[in-house]
Amino acid sequence: MQAVWYNTTVKYEYVKGGKEMSKRCAICDKSKLFGNKVTFSNRKSSRSWGANIRKVRVVVDGSVKRINVCTTCLKSGFVERPSFTSAE
């Protein structure tokens, strides 16, 4: 399952148990992060940060698949987007 131009493979299958994997990058495995929200009075409460995940069309092994990819991997060029030709 080659998904990028330099031998990095897609970490998750496209369908697991009939449902797609959500909120997780298929390239770098980035998902939700947990930490503390700290107020001015230094009170702490737990919160979570979600990864910026986009569902994009990617060329994988010569065929076009739709997978979840974070915007960092998109901007870095880790995935190969399909080329569109005009039907004239």
PyMOL commands that set and color helices and strands:
alter all, ss='L'
color gray80, all
select helices_A, chain A and resi 71-76
alter helices_A, ss='H'
color red, helices_A
select strands_A, chain A and resi 33-38+44-49+53-60+63-70
alter strands_A, ss='S'
color yellow, strands_A
deselect
rebuild
show_as cartoon
